[in-house]
Amino acid sequence: MLVAAGVAGLVVAMALMIVRAIVGPSHYDRILAANSIGTKTVLLIALIGFLFGRPAFLDVALVYALINFVATIALMKFFRYRTLASPLTAAPEKEHKNG
């Protein structure tokens, strides 16, 4: 009963994050909402695994959490630099030779 209430609370919180993703005034608000939805999805997968007695769902939840983290960092970098290339891979400056 208590686990079902937790699942219902997570679904309500995810619905609120979907509203934030649609209404959000900036890209960063939308990315934060997507990251929050991903975090709540990890919790939902773990709760469903506990509810059905499937401990293997925790492995799935961990993999999803890692993918969510990497995707959030990639999106933040893309919206800041407009590219996913590393700033360190720019063409090296030419050396100035003295006399």
C-alpha positions as CSV (number, residue, x, y, z in Angstrom):
1,M,0.0,0.0,0.0
2,L,2.8,2.4,0.9
3,V,4.8,1.6,-2.2
4,A,1.7,2.2,-4.3
5,A,1.4,5.7,-2.7
6,G,5.0,6.3,-3.5
7,V,4.4,5.3,-7.2
8,A,1.4,7.7,-7.3
9,G,3.4,10.5,-5.8
10,L,6.2,10.0,-8.4
11,V,3.7,10.0,-11.3
12,V,2.2,13.3,-10.0
13,A,5.7,14.8,-9.7
14,M,6.6,13.7,-13.2
15,A,3.4,15.3,-14.5
16,L,4.4,18.5,-12.9
17,M,7.8,18.3,-14.5
18,I,6.3,17.8,-17.9
19,V,4.3,21.0,-17.4
20,R,7.6,22.7,-16.4
21,A,9.3,21.4,-19.6
22,I,6.5,22.7,-21.7
23,V,6.1,26.1,-20.0
24,G,9.7,26.7,-19.0
25,P,10.9,30.1,-20.2
26,S,14.4,29.1,-21.1
27,H,16.3,26.1,-22.4
28,Y,17.9,25.5,-19.0
29,D,14.5,25.2,-17.3
30,R,13.5,22.6,-19.9
31,I,16.8,20.7,-19.4
32,L,16.3,20.8,-15.7
33,A,12.8,19.5,-16.1
34,A,14.0,16.7,-18.3
35,N,16.7,15.8,-15.8
36,S,14.1,15.7,-13.0
37,I,11.9,13.5,-15.1
38,G,14.8,11.1,-15.6
39,T,15.6,11.1,-11.9
40,K,12.0,10.3,-11.0
41,T,11.9,7.6,-13.7
42,V,14.9,5.9,-12.0
43,L,13.0,6.0,-8.7
44,L,9.9,4.7,-10.4
45,I,11.8,1.8,-12.0
46,A,13.3,0.9,-8.6
47,L,9.9,1.0,-6.9
48,I,8.3,-1.1,-9.6
49,G,11.1,-3.6,-9.2
50,F,10.5,-3.7,-5.5
51,L,6.8,-4.0,-5.9
52,F,7.1,-7.0,-8.3
53,G,10.0,-8.6,-6.5
54,R,12.5,-8.1,-9.4
55,P,15.9,-7.0,-8.0
56,A,17.2,-6.9,-11.6
57,F,15.2,-3.7,-12.1
58,L,17.8,-1.9,-10.0
59,D,20.5,-2.6,-12.6
60,V,18.2,-1.1,-15.2
61,A,17.6,1.9,-13.0
62,L,21.3,2.4,-12.5
63,V,22.0,2.3,-16.3
64,Y,19.2,4.7,-16.9
65,A,20.6,7.1,-14.3
66,L,24.0,7.0,-16.0
67,I,22.4,7.7,-19.4
68,N,20.3,10.5,-17.9
69,F,23.4,12.1,-16.4
70,V,25.5,12.0,-19.6
71,A,22.6,13.3,-21.7
72,T,22.1,16.2,-19.3
73,I,25.7,17.2,-19.4
74,A,25.8,16.9,-23.2
75,L,22.7,19.1,-23.6
76,M,24.0,21.7,-21.2
77,K,27.3,21.8,-23.2
78,F,25.5,22.0,-26.5
79,F,23.3,24.9,-25.5
80,R,26.3,26.8,-24.0
81,Y,28.9,26.2,-26.8
82,R,26.6,25.3,-29.7
83,T,28.8,22.2,-30.4
84,L,29.7,19.0,-28.6
85,A,33.3,19.2,-29.7
86,S,35.8,19.8,-26.9
87,P,37.1,23.4,-26.7
88,L,40.6,21.9,-26.4
89,T,40.4,20.4,-29.9
90,A,40.6,23.8,-31.6
91,A,43.3,24.4,-34.1
92,P,46.6,25.2,-32.4
93,E,48.0,28.7,-32.7
94,K,51.1,29.1,-34.9
95,E,54.3,29.7,-33.1
96,H,56.1,32.9,-33.6
97,K,59.7,32.4,-34.5
98,N,62.2,35.1,-33.5
99,G,64.7,36.2,-36.2
